Amino acid sequence: MNDIKFDFNNMMSFNVGQRDGVTEHELRRLLPRVDQCHKHFRGLSENPASRVRLSLEWLTLPFQDKKTVEEVQRLGDEIGRQYENVLSLGIGGSYLGLKSAQEALCPPYYNEFPQLRQKRSRIYFEGNNLDPTPLAVLLHQLDPKKTFVTVISKSGETTETKAVFDVVEEWLKAGVGAHYGRQIIAITDPKSGTLRKKVLEEQAKDPASFRDLPLLPGVGGRFSEFNMGLLHLAIVGVDIGEVFSGAQAMARRCSSEDMYKNPAYMYAGLHYLAHLRKGKSIAIMMPFSEGLKSTADWYCQLLAESIGKKYPRRIKVLQDASEAWEADTRRPVNAGRTPVPTRGTTDLHSIQQNNVEGPNDKTVTMIRIGSFADDMAVPTGKGFISQKKFSELLGLAQEATAWALTSANRPNCTITLSQLSAWTWGGLLYFFEMATAFEGELLNVNAFDQPGVESYKNYMYYKLRKPGISEKIAQEIEKNPVKSDVRFIL
């Protein structure tokens, strides 16, 4: 799979020094732990009950049957060619996964120029924030009769997406009339939740209303782009099969038990050692590509929610040989690295100063594109950059960034994509998913839950008097008020 390469020379001690770089001896000492984690993870992946219970079904997503893919591709093509606008509502992976796909696989300025999007729908993302201004402005500009709505929510209860959908639904109803629901698709839990209930109620009244696609059991939001993101890919005209083909190739590559042949295991192992042995607790993600800006944001959600855990996991093996995990609250570990999304070359004029001369507590992952579909050259007569292609200048900037970091003993690595395509992007996402999951194995934390996210939701639900809040949660909030002293407000 030479279209995606992982160069970790600058993570090693021979380039950045023994204090800051991983030694070959340290990698060799890690091998028994890698082997143990590989066997455990492989056993989980081969047990359907464990995959669903522990949210590991993302492993199977690139291998979905062709009929399913063809049906989604056909539905998305129909929507994309029929409607002027698509309003996509979702938060977390249901937003970041889609946005990263659009920036990576659609031309820049996709919404602005019909010829760039081949007369398909413009895409607008909402439901990912409670700031009222963007939504209010957008709804005043769009024609509801020319707008299709997709809403992505497992339960239908997440406050941001629910609030926006409630507003958008009334806007559609007022602008379209009785059959407004024919302009809505809900991507939600196939069996339960308030959004599923809404779908069933509306379909009972009009079978053509509130069409739906399932969020598959055992797939967490941040790992679900190859599930809930498929319709969006189809709407904008991306070949889902090509995305899956790249992800499948990476999945096969990342199935090796040999860390020196498995780039995801090596990425996880290096950063595990850099964090715990070298004090590198901050993870800088820096693609040298405008098309990968949102992919960096998506990765930061993936790493933060997956690895940032207060407690290790306690594993229970059940009678059917499947596993159940629970937090071992006896011994807090507060695990995880802190991710920061950046991009080259823009942030070489800002955060790079801290990367090179600030605290040496970071690793930097750069993503480089080998060749660009569209390239330009500087005109002649423009001094030392005359006739240089932009791709050449960008590649040199990435090389210079790696040199500057390495010279300052700052560990860094580079992922190179031969080009930015559906195939390489699919492989890149799967690589990061597997690397993150395996880092969770090495740390012995549950990489597939997010209890820290639930805490703010519970507080909001309590304050909003949402029915069903447990007495335990209510008591915890009541007993732990945030103190506010007027002396400390200026």
N, C-alpha and C positions, 0 to 999 in steps of 0.2 A: 504494500500500500504506500508507494512512494509519493503519492499525492498529498500525504500528510506526514510530516516529519517532526520529531521531538528532539531537540538538541539541548542537552543538559550539561554540557561541558562547564558552563560558568556557574553551576551549582556546586562544583567539585572543589576540593581543597587545593588542587594543583593550580587553580586559577585565582581563587579568592582567599586563599590562606586557610590553615587548619582551624583557626578559631571560628571562622565564619562559613567555611565550606564543608560539605560532607566528604569524608574520606572513603576510599575504596574499602578499607577495613570495616568502617561503620556499615557500609552497604552489605558486606558479606555477613556481618553479625546479625543483620536484620533478616536475612534469608529464611531462617527457621520460622520466624514470626510471619513472614509473607506466606510461606508454605502452609502454615496452620490456618491463616485467614483465608487463603485460597480454597482450601478443602472445606472450610465451614461455609463460605459464601457459595461455592459450587453446590454443596448439599442443599442449601436454601433455595437456590435457583432451580433445582431439579424437583423440588417438592411443591406441587401446586397449592396445597393448603398454606404452607409457609409464605409463598409468594403473595397470596391474596391477603393473609392476615397481617403481614409485616410491610405491605405496600412495596413489594418487589416486582410487581407485574410489568413495570416499565421495561424490564429486561426483554420481554416478549414483543413489545410494540413494533419494532422494525420488521417483524416477521408476520404481520397481520396478513390475512388471506387477500388475494388479488380482487376478489369480488367486492369485499368491503371497501377497498381503496377505490375501485372503479365507480362504485355508487356514490361515494363522497366526492370524487373528482367530477362526476356528472352533475351532482347537485350544486357544487360550488360554481361550476361553469355556467349553469343556468342562472344563478343569482348574480354572478359577476357581470353577465352580459345584459341582464334585464333591468338592473337598478343603477341609478346614477351614484348613489351613496350606500355604504354599509357602515352602520354604527355598531362597533364591537364593544360589548360591555363585559368587564372582568377585571380581576385584581390578582396580584402575585404572578404565578406562572401562567394564569389565564390571560394576563396582559403582557408580561415581559417575554414569554415564549413567542407570542404572535408578533409583537413589535420587533423582536430580534430577527424573526424570519423575514418580515417585510423589508427591513433595512438591508439585510444581507442578500436577499434574492430578487428584490425588485429594483428598478433603476432609481437613483436619487431623484428627488422631486416627482416621485410617482403620482402624487395627488394633483400636481399642478398642470400636467400636460397630458391630454387624452392619448396622443400618439405613443407616449411612453408606457401607458398602461393598456394599450391596445383596446381602447374604448371600454375597458372594464370599470367596475365601481371604484370610486374613491373610498378609502378606508379611514375611519375616525375611531380612535380609542378613547373610551370613557369608562366610568364605573370603577376607576382605580384611585380615586381621590375624592374628598368631600368638599374641595374648593368649588363653590357654586359658579364662579365666573366663566370658566371654559365651557361648561355645559350650557349655561344660559346663552352665551354668544353663539354657540354652535346651533342650537335648536332654532334660534331666530334666523339663521342663515339657510338651513336646509329645508327642502320641500318634503313633507312627510310622505306624499304620494310617490316620491321617487327614492325613498329611503327604506332599506331593509335593516333589520335589527337582529343581531345574534347576542344572546346573553349566556354567559358561561358561569355556572355556580353549582357546586355539588349539592349544597343544602338549600340554596336560595335565601339564606339568612345572613350572609356576610353583609355588614351594614353598608359599606361603600357601594357595592354592586346592587344591592336591593334598593337603596334609596334612589340611585340613578335610574334603575329599570322602572321603578314605580312612576317616576316623572316622565320617562320616555314613553311608557305604555299609554299614559293619559294624553301625551302629545300626539302619538300615532292615532289614537282613538278619535281625538278631536279633528285631526286632519284628514283621515282616511275614511272613517265611518265604521259601520258594523263589522266589516270583514278585515279590520286592521290586523287581526291575529295571523292572517295569511302572510304577513310581512315580518314574521318573527320565527326564529329558530332558537330553541332552548337546548343547550348542551349541559346535561345535568345527570344526577344519579338515576340509573334506570328503574329504581324501585321506590325510593323514599325521598323525603324532603318536601319543603313547601313549594319549590319550583316544579318538582315532579307532579305534585298535587294540582298545581295550576295548569300544567300541560294537560293532564287527564280531564280536568273540568272543561277546558276550552275545546279540546278535541271531541268531547261528548256533544257539545253544542254545534261544532263545525269541524268535521274530520280534516279539512284542509287548513285549519288554523293551528298555530303553535306546533309546527313540526318540531321534531326533536332528534338529537343524537345522544348516545350514552357516554357518560364519563365512566370508564371501565373500572370495576372493583379492583382494589389493590394497586391503584396508581395515584400517587400523591401529586398535588398541583405542580410543584416545581420540576417534577420528572415527567410531566404529561404532555409536552409539546407534540409528541408523536401520536397523541390521542385527541385531545381537545383542539389542537392547532391545525388538524388536517383540513377542516372546512375552510378556514382562512387561507391556507395554501392554495386550495382549489379555486377560491374566489379570485385571487390575484393571478391565477394562471400558472402556478408552479407545478411541475410534474412530481406528484407525491412519490411515485415509484423511484425516481432518481434520488430523492432524499432518503428513502428507505434503503436503497441500494448502497449508498455511502455509509449509512448507519450499520447495515448488516456486515459490510466489509470490516468496519471498525470493531464490531461485536466479535467477529471471528478472531481478529487480531488480539483483542483483549481477553480472550478465553485461555490464553497460554498461562501455565503455572509458573513459567520462567520469567522473573521480573525483568531480565535483560532482553526479553522478546515481547514483553507486554508493556506498551507505553503508559497505560493508565496505572498499572501497578507501580511502575518506576516513578511516575509523577507523584502519586500518593506517598510512596516510600520516601522520596527525597524531601518532600515538604513536611512530612511527619518528623523526620530527623532534624531538618532545619529548624522546625518549631521547638521541639522538645530538647534538642541537644545544643542548638546554637542561638536560641532566643529569638527566632524570626516569627513573630506573632502576627505580622501584617502582611496580607497578600495583595500585591498590586497587580491588577490585570490591565495590560496595555496593548490593545490591538493597533497596529499601524494600518488602519483601514476605516474609513468613515462608515462603511457598510457593517462593521462589527461593533459599533458603539453600543447598541442595545444588547448584543450578545454578551458583552462585558457586564452589563447591568444584570442580565439573566444569570450569568455565572455567579455574581456576587450574592444574589438571592439563594442560589443553589448551595453555595458553600456556607453562608451564614446560618441558614435555617437547618441545614443538615448536620453540621459539625459543632455549632455553638450550643453546647448542652451543659447544664448544671450537674447532671448526674450520669454515671456510667449505666450501662444496661445490665439487667439480671436476666439470664436466659433460662427459660423453662422448656424442657423437652416433653411434649405431650405423648399420649398413648399411640397416636398414629405416626409418630416420629417427626411430626411437624413441630415448629417452635412458636412460643409466645414470649414477648419481651416486656419487661417493666423496668421503671427507673429504680435504681438502687439508692434510695434516699439516705442510706446510712453514711455515705461518703461522697460529698460533693467534689467534683473535679473541675468544674467550669472550663470545659475543654473548648478548643476551636481557635481558628485563626480569623482575623478581622479582614474582610475583603474590601478593596477600594477600586472602583472602576475609573479608568483613565483612558486616554487615547493619544497615540503618537500621530502627528508631531505636535499637536496643539498643546498637550500638557507637558511637553519638554520645556515650555516656557513658564511653568508654574510648579507643579508637584515634583518635577524632576530635581529641582534644587534640593528639596528635602530628601529625596531618594538617595542622592549622591553625598550630601553633607550633613543631613540630619541624623537622628538616632539610627544605628545600624540594626534595626529590628524588623527588616522587611525582606521579602523575596519579590522579584518582579518577573511576571510572565508576559512575554511579548508574543504577539501573533503577527506573522509576516505573510504577505501575499506574493507569490512568485511572479505572476503576470496578470495584467489588468486587461479587461475587454476593451476599455477605452483608455488611451494614453495620449499624452500631449508632450511636446518638446518646447523648451524655451527658444525664442527666436534668436537668430544670429545677431552678433554685435552687442550682446548683453553681458560681456565680461566673462568671468570664470565659470558661469553656469550656462553659457551659450550652447545651444543645441543639445543640452542634457534633457533626457526624458524625465517626466515627473516620477515615473516608477523607479527610475535609477536614483533620483534624489531621495525618494522615500525609503528605498532599500538602504541607501547609504546612511540616512538618519537613524534607521533602526540599528545598523551595524555600529554606528557611533555611540548610540545609547548603551548598547551592550558593552562596548569598550569602556565608556565612562563609568558604568556601574562596576565592572570587573576591576578596573584600575583602582577603584575606591574600596575594594573587597566587599562588594555588595552582591550577594548571590542572585543570579538571574538565569532564565531559560527562554528558549524561543521555539514556538510552534510555527512551522511553515506550511501553508496551504499552496499547492501549485497554482491554484486560481480560486476565486470565490465563486462556487457553483452550488447547485442543489446537492450534488454528491459530496463535495468536501464539507459543506456546512452540516449535512446530516451526520457525517463521520465525526466532525468536531464536537457536536452536541453529545453524541454517545460517549466519546472519549471523556468529556468532562463529567458526565453522569457516572460513568464507571469509576473514574479516579476519585470522585467525591465519596461514592459509596464505599470504596475500598479504604479510603482514609478513615471513614467511620469504623470499619472493621479493625483497623490497626489501633484506633483509639478506644475500641470497645464501647462506643456510644450508639444510640439508636439514630441512624442517619435519616430516618423516614418519618419522624414525627416533628412537631413544632410547638411544644407546650408553652414556650415563651411568647409566641404569637397569640395564644389563646388568652393570656392574662389581660391584655388591653381590651380584647373583645369582651371578656367577662365584665370588666369595669364599665364599659359602655352599656352593655345589656342591663347591668344592675341599675345604672343611672336612668336608663330609658324605661325601666320597669318592664322589661321583656318577660313574658310568662315563662315559667319553667326553670328560672335560675335556681340552682341548688342552694340549700340553706348553708352549706359549707362555704360556698363562694361568697354569699352575702355576708356571712360572719367574718370572713377573712378581710373583706373590703371595709367593713364597719370597724374592725379592731385595728386597722392599720391606716389611719387617715394621714394624708400628707400635711405636715405642719406649715402654716403660713404666718409669718411674723411681719407686721408692717414696717419694722425697722430695716428689713432686708428687701424692700421694694422701693426703688427710686423713681 
